[in-house]
Amino acid sequence: GGGSCGSAPLGLDEADAAKRLVDFGQNLLTPPERESAWVLLLKQIFGGLFNIMLWICVLCELILAVALDGDDLVTPVVLSAVIVASATLQWWTEQQAEGMMNALQEMQAASAVAVQRRRHGGERVELQIPAEELVPGDVLLLEAGQRVPADVRILACTDGSLVENSALTGESVAEPRTAEAAPAGLALVEARNVAFSGTTVLQGRMLGVVFGTGDSTLLGQIATKIRTSRTRSSLEIQIEHFVHLIAFVAVGIGLLSLVANIASPRKRGIAEVLENAATAFFAQVPEGLLPTVTVCLMIASRQMAQRHVLVRKIDAVETLGCIGVLCSDKTGTLTSGKMTATDLAVPCPTGSGPDGI
């Protein structure tokens, strides 16, 4: 449907808009709860059964060296350094990826938008306000190239108006927009008279009224649904199973060594008994596993970064290698939205090539 973008309702009264801003809040998605970077670092260093086993080894070695007059301080110091260094590397990599994600989100934030509002005397004025201050009922004008700052019902638009909904649907194909009312019973996401927050106006001019802001937008509802605890990667599950097995074996052998030393006909001092038991326990723990896995995942995440893929959690890199079948309802989710010629067939003289090509 055609239409003139000049024939518009007056918009909200400024006092009413201020009241709605208090009632509905700013036009922002509720950010997920984030732990302090230092808390995350401590969790990387001391969290997990495998790290606990390694710290138990360090503690045993320190007790033997300090309390029982042992002479090996090198082993606990080196093992502590390996644990801290490995955890710090993983933490630093993930913090860098998180920082890059935040920077990208800030770059994609909507700029000021033109809205129609009324003064106290009823005079209509056009204001440029930050997208965060939009409220339901605001009438705004969207131009080609603008990012839609909220869910908007189109009141009028130029013919041939197009929007890109790839942020919501994954499809890069532009979709037409019109001011005509959508048929009853049609899903909101399929309505042609609605422009959704996070999408982009590719062509035309649109005049619309805001009906959803912040978490009430379609994008906000999606974000709310997925704001759950992170699913554990297959690597985490496998390592946890392996560590449980190692812990069972290490504790069992440590206890057997302790009993054997106590029951031995050869009388040993308490320091020697504990040292033998701790050594038996310590020998079952693969101290090199943690740094080896961390370094391998870091190398993989760097290789992914060279292919313009940002990995927020380095454990997720290994998950890609576990994919046997990837099911998708559309190719737009997997492609970059660009058509590229990969092969070129040139006709040859008849009979000079297979099938004449």
C-alpha positions as CSV (number, residue, x, y, z in Angstrom):
1,G,0.0,0.0,0.0
2,G,1.1,3.5,-0.8
3,G,0.7,6.4,1.4
4,S,2.1,9.7,2.4
5,C,4.4,10.0,5.3
6,G,3.3,13.5,5.9
7,S,-0.3,12.7,7.0
8,A,0.4,11.6,10.5
9,P,-1.3,11.7,13.9
10,L,0.0,14.3,16.3
11,G,1.9,11.8,18.5
12,L,2.2,11.7,22.3
13,D,2.0,14.7,24.6
14,E,5.4,15.4,26.1
15,A,4.1,15.0,29.7
16,D,2.4,11.8,28.8
17,A,5.6,10.5,27.1
18,A,7.5,11.3,30.3
19,K,5.0,9.4,32.4
20,R,5.1,6.4,30.1
21,L,8.9,6.4,30.3
22,V,8.6,6.0,34.1
23,D,5.9,3.3,33.7
24,F,7.5,1.2,31.0
25,G,11.2,2.0,31.6
26,Q,13.8,2.7,29.0
27,N,13.9,1.0,25.6
28,L,16.7,-1.4,26.6
29,L,17.0,-5.1,26.9
30,T,17.6,-6.3,30.4
31,P,21.2,-7.4,30.4
32,P,22.0,-10.9,31.7
33,E,23.5,-11.1,35.2
34,R,27.3,-11.1,34.9
35,E,29.7,-12.1,37.5
36,S,32.8,-10.1,38.3
37,A,35.8,-10.9,36.1
38,W,37.8,-11.6,39.2
39,V,35.2,-14.0,40.5
40,L,35.3,-15.8,37.1
41,L,39.1,-16.0,37.4
42,L,38.9,-17.6,40.9
43,K,36.4,-20.1,39.6
44,Q,38.7,-21.0,36.7
45,I,41.6,-21.5,39.2
46,F,39.8,-23.3,42.0
47,G,36.6,-24.6,40.4
48,G,36.0,-28.1,39.1
49,L,36.8,-31.5,40.4
50,F,40.0,-31.8,38.4
51,N,41.4,-28.5,39.8
52,I,40.4,-29.6,43.3
53,M,42.4,-32.8,42.8
54,L,45.4,-30.9,41.7
55,W,45.2,-28.5,44.6
56,I,44.9,-31.5,47.0
57,C,48.2,-32.8,45.5
58,V,49.8,-29.4,46.1
59,L,48.5,-29.3,49.6
60,C,49.9,-32.8,50.3
61,E,53.3,-31.9,49.0
62,L,53.4,-28.7,51.0
63,I,52.4,-30.6,54.2
64,L,55.2,-33.1,53.6
65,A,57.7,-30.4,52.8
66,V,56.8,-28.0,55.6
67,A,55.2,-29.9,58.5
68,L,57.0,-33.2,58.1
69,D,60.5,-32.0,57.2
70,G,60.4,-32.9,53.5
71,D,62.8,-31.4,51.0
72,D,60.7,-31.1,47.8
73,L,59.3,-27.6,47.5
74,V,59.8,-27.5,43.7
75,T,56.9,-29.8,42.8
76,P,54.1,-28.0,44.6
77,V,55.4,-24.6,43.4
78,V,55.6,-25.8,39.8
79,L,52.2,-27.5,39.9
80,S,50.6,-24.4,41.4
81,A,52.1,-22.3,38.6
82,V,50.8,-24.7,36.0
83,I,47.2,-24.6,37.4
84,V,47.2,-20.8,37.7
85,A,48.7,-20.2,34.3
86,S,46.3,-22.6,32.6
87,A,43.3,-21.1,34.2
88,T,44.5,-17.5,33.6
89,L,45.0,-18.2,29.9
90,Q,41.4,-19.6,29.5
91,W,40.0,-16.7,31.5
92,W,41.9,-14.1,29.5
93,T,40.8,-15.6,26.2
94,E,37.1,-15.6,27.2
95,Q,37.3,-12.1,28.6
96,Q,38.7,-10.8,25.3
97,A,35.9,-12.5,23.4
98,E,33.4,-11.1,25.8
99,G,34.8,-7.6,25.4
100,M,34.7,-7.9,21.6
101,M,31.0,-9.0,21.8
102,N,30.2,-6.0,24.0
103,A,32.0,-3.7,21.6
104,L,30.0,-5.1,18.6
105,Q,26.7,-4.7,20.5
106,E,27.6,-1.1,21.3
107,M,28.3,-0.4,17.6
108,Q,25.0,-1.9,16.6
109,A,23.0,0.3,19.1
110,A,20.4,2.4,17.5
111,S,21.2,6.2,17.3
112,A,18.8,9.1,17.8
113,V,15.4,8.8,16.1
114,A,12.9,11.4,14.9
115,V,9.6,11.3,16.8
116,Q,6.4,13.4,16.6
117,R,5.3,14.8,19.9
118,R,2.9,17.6,21.1
119,R,3.6,20.6,23.3
120,H,1.3,21.7,26.0
121,G,-0.6,23.9,23.6
122,G,-1.2,21.0,21.2
123,E,1.5,22.2,18.8
124,R,3.1,19.2,16.9
125,V,6.9,19.2,17.0
126,E,9.5,16.8,15.6
127,L,12.2,15.9,18.1
128,Q,15.4,13.9,17.8
129,I,15.6,11.7,20.9
130,P,17.8,8.8,21.9
131,A,16.3,5.4,21.1
132,E,16.4,4.5,24.8
133,E,13.8,7.1,25.5
134,L,11.1,5.7,23.1
135,V,7.9,4.7,24.7
136,P,4.8,2.8,23.5
137,G,2.6,5.3,21.6
138,D,5.4,7.3,20.1
139,V,5.1,8.2,16.4
140,L,8.4,8.0,14.6
141,L,9.8,8.3,11.1
142,L,12.2,5.7,9.8
143,E,14.5,6.3,6.8
144,A,16.3,3.9,4.6
145,G,19.5,2.6,6.3
146,Q,18.1,3.1,9.8
147,R,18.0,0.4,12.4
148,V,14.5,-0.1,13.8
149,P,14.8,0.9,17.5
150,A,11.5,-0.7,18.7
151,D,8.6,-2.8,17.5
152,V,6.6,-0.4,15.3
153,R,3.2,-0.7,13.6
154,I,3.4,1.0,10.3
155,L,0.9,3.8,9.8
156,A,2.1,5.1,6.4
157,C,5.0,4.3,4.1
158,T,6.3,4.9,0.6
159,D,5.7,2.2,-2.1
160,G,8.3,-0.5,-2.3
161,S,9.5,-0.1,1.3
162,L,11.7,-3.0,2.3
163,V,13.2,-4.2,5.6
164,E,15.8,-6.9,6.5
165,N,14.7,-9.2,9.2
166,S,17.9,-11.3,9.3
167,A,18.4,-10.4,13.0
168,L,15.2,-12.3,13.8
169,T,14.8,-14.9,11.1
170,G,18.3,-15.4,9.7
171,E,17.1,-14.7,6.2
172,S,18.9,-12.0,4.3
173,V,16.2,-11.6,1.7
174,A,14.5,-8.2,2.1
175,E,10.8,-8.3,3.0
176,P,8.3,-5.7,1.8
177,R,6.4,-3.6,4.2
178,T,3.0,-1.9,3.8
179,A,0.6,0.1,5.9
180,E,-2.4,-2.2,5.1
181,A,-3.8,-4.1,8.1
182,A,-2.6,-7.7,8.4
183,P,-5.2,-10.5,8.1
184,A,-6.8,-11.7,11.3
185,G,-5.0,-14.8,12.8
186,L,-1.7,-14.1,11.1
187,A,1.4,-14.6,13.2
188,L,2.9,-11.3,14.3
189,V,6.3,-12.2,12.9
190,E,4.7,-12.7,9.5
191,A,2.8,-9.4,9.5
192,R,3.8,-7.0,6.7
193,N,2.6,-3.9,8.6
194,V,5.1,-4.3,11.4
195,A,8.8,-3.4,11.7
196,F,10.6,-5.2,14.5
197,S,13.3,-4.0,16.8
198,G,16.8,-4.9,15.6
199,T,15.9,-5.1,11.9
200,T,17.0,-2.6,9.3
201,V,15.1,-0.4,6.8
202,L,16.6,-1.1,3.4
203,Q,14.4,1.0,1.2
204,G,11.7,3.6,1.6
205,R,10.4,5.8,4.4
206,M,8.0,4.6,7.1
207,L,5.9,6.4,9.7
208,G,4.9,4.1,12.5
209,V,3.7,4.0,16.1
210,V,5.7,2.2,18.7
211,F,3.8,-0.7,20.4
212,G,6.7,-2.6,22.1
213,T,9.9,-1.4,23.8
214,G,12.7,-3.1,25.6
215,D,11.9,-6.6,26.8
216,S,8.4,-6.3,25.4
217,T,9.7,-6.4,21.8
218,L,9.9,-9.6,19.8
219,L,13.6,-9.5,20.1
220,G,13.4,-8.9,23.8
221,Q,11.0,-11.9,24.3
222,I,13.5,-14.1,22.4
223,A,16.4,-12.8,24.6
224,T,14.3,-13.5,27.7
225,K,13.6,-17.1,26.7
226,I,17.2,-17.9,26.0
227,R,18.5,-16.2,29.1
228,T,19.1,-19.5,30.9
229,S,22.2,-21.3,32.2
230,R,24.7,-22.2,29.6
231,T,24.5,-25.7,28.3
232,R,27.6,-27.7,29.1
233,S,29.7,-28.6,26.1
234,S,30.4,-32.2,25.2
235,L,34.1,-31.7,26.1
236,E,33.1,-30.6,29.6
237,I,30.9,-33.7,30.0
238,Q,33.6,-36.0,28.8
239,I,36.3,-34.5,30.9
240,E,34.1,-34.6,34.0
241,H,33.4,-38.3,33.4
242,F,37.2,-38.9,32.9
243,V,38.1,-36.9,36.1
244,H,35.5,-38.8,38.2
245,L,37.2,-42.0,37.0
246,I,40.6,-40.7,37.7
247,A,39.5,-39.4,41.2
248,F,38.1,-42.8,42.1
249,V,41.3,-44.6,41.0
250,A,43.6,-42.1,42.6
251,V,41.8,-42.1,46.0
252,G,41.6,-45.9,45.9
253,I,45.3,-46.4,45.1
254,G,46.2,-43.7,47.7
255,L,44.2,-45.5,50.4
256,L,45.6,-48.9,49.4
257,S,49.2,-47.4,49.6
258,L,48.4,-46.0,53.1
259,V,47.1,-49.3,54.4
260,A,50.0,-51.2,52.8
261,N,52.6,-49.0,54.4
262,I,50.9,-49.2,57.8
263,A,50.6,-53.0,57.6
264,S,54.0,-53.6,56.2
265,P,56.4,-55.6,58.4
266,R,59.0,-52.9,57.9
267,K,58.2,-50.1,60.3
268,R,58.1,-46.6,58.7
269,G,57.7,-43.2,60.3
270,I,54.5,-41.2,59.8
271,A,56.2,-38.9,57.4
272,E,57.4,-41.7,55.2
273,V,54.0,-43.4,55.2
274,L,52.2,-40.2,54.2
275,E,54.8,-39.4,51.6
276,N,54.4,-42.8,50.0
277,A,50.5,-42.5,50.0
278,A,50.6,-39.0,48.6
279,T,53.1,-40.1,45.9
280,A,50.8,-43.0,44.9
281,F,47.8,-40.6,44.8
282,F,49.8,-37.9,43.0
283,A,51.0,-40.4,40.3
284,Q,47.5,-41.1,39.2
285,V,46.6,-37.5,38.4
286,P,47.5,-36.3,34.9
287,E,48.8,-32.9,35.7
288,G,49.5,-32.1,32.1
289,L,45.9,-32.6,31.0
290,L,44.6,-29.2,32.0
291,P,47.3,-27.0,30.2
292,T,47.2,-29.4,27.2
293,V,43.4,-29.0,26.7
294,T,43.5,-25.3,27.3
295,V,46.3,-24.6,24.8
296,C,44.7,-26.8,22.2
297,L,41.3,-25.0,22.6
298,M,43.0,-21.6,22.4
299,I,44.8,-22.5,19.2
300,A,41.4,-23.6,17.8
301,S,39.7,-20.5,18.9
302,R,42.4,-18.4,17.2
303,Q,42.0,-20.3,14.0
304,M,38.2,-19.7,14.2
305,A,38.9,-16.0,14.7
306,Q,40.9,-15.9,11.5
307,R,37.8,-17.1,9.8
308,H,35.8,-14.2,11.4
309,V,34.1,-16.5,14.0
310,L,34.1,-15.1,17.6
311,V,34.3,-17.9,20.2
312,R,33.0,-16.7,23.6
313,K,33.6,-19.9,25.5
314,I,36.6,-21.8,24.2
315,D,35.0,-25.2,25.3
316,A,32.5,-24.6,22.5
317,V,35.2,-25.0,19.8
318,E,35.4,-28.8,20.5
319,T,31.6,-29.1,20.1
320,L,31.8,-28.2,16.4
321,G,33.9,-31.3,15.9
322,C,31.2,-33.4,17.4
323,I,28.5,-32.4,14.9
324,G,27.4,-35.3,12.7
325,V,24.3,-33.8,11.2
326,L,23.3,-30.2,11.3
327,C,19.6,-29.6,10.8
328,S,18.4,-26.1,9.7
329,D,15.1,-24.9,8.4
330,K,16.7,-22.4,6.0
331,T,20.1,-21.7,4.6
332,G,20.1,-18.0,5.5
333,T,21.1,-19.0,9.1
334,L,24.3,-20.5,7.8
335,T,25.4,-18.2,5.0
336,S,26.8,-14.7,5.0
337,G,24.0,-13.3,2.8
338,K,26.2,-12.9,-0.3
339,M,26.0,-14.8,-3.6
340,T,29.4,-15.8,-5.0
341,A,30.2,-17.7,-8.1
342,T,32.3,-20.7,-7.2
343,D,32.5,-22.5,-10.5
344,L,32.5,-21.2,-14.1
345,A,31.5,-23.5,-17.0
346,V,32.7,-22.4,-20.5
347,P,31.2,-24.1,-23.6
348,C,33.8,-25.8,-25.7
349,P,33.5,-26.6,-29.5
350,T,31.2,-29.6,-30.0
351,G,32.8,-32.9,-29.3
352,S,36.0,-31.4,-27.8
353,G,35.1,-32.1,-24.2
354,P,32.9,-34.4,-22.1
355,D,29.2,-33.6,-22.9
356,G,30.3,-30.8,-25.1
357,I,31.5,-28.6,-22.1
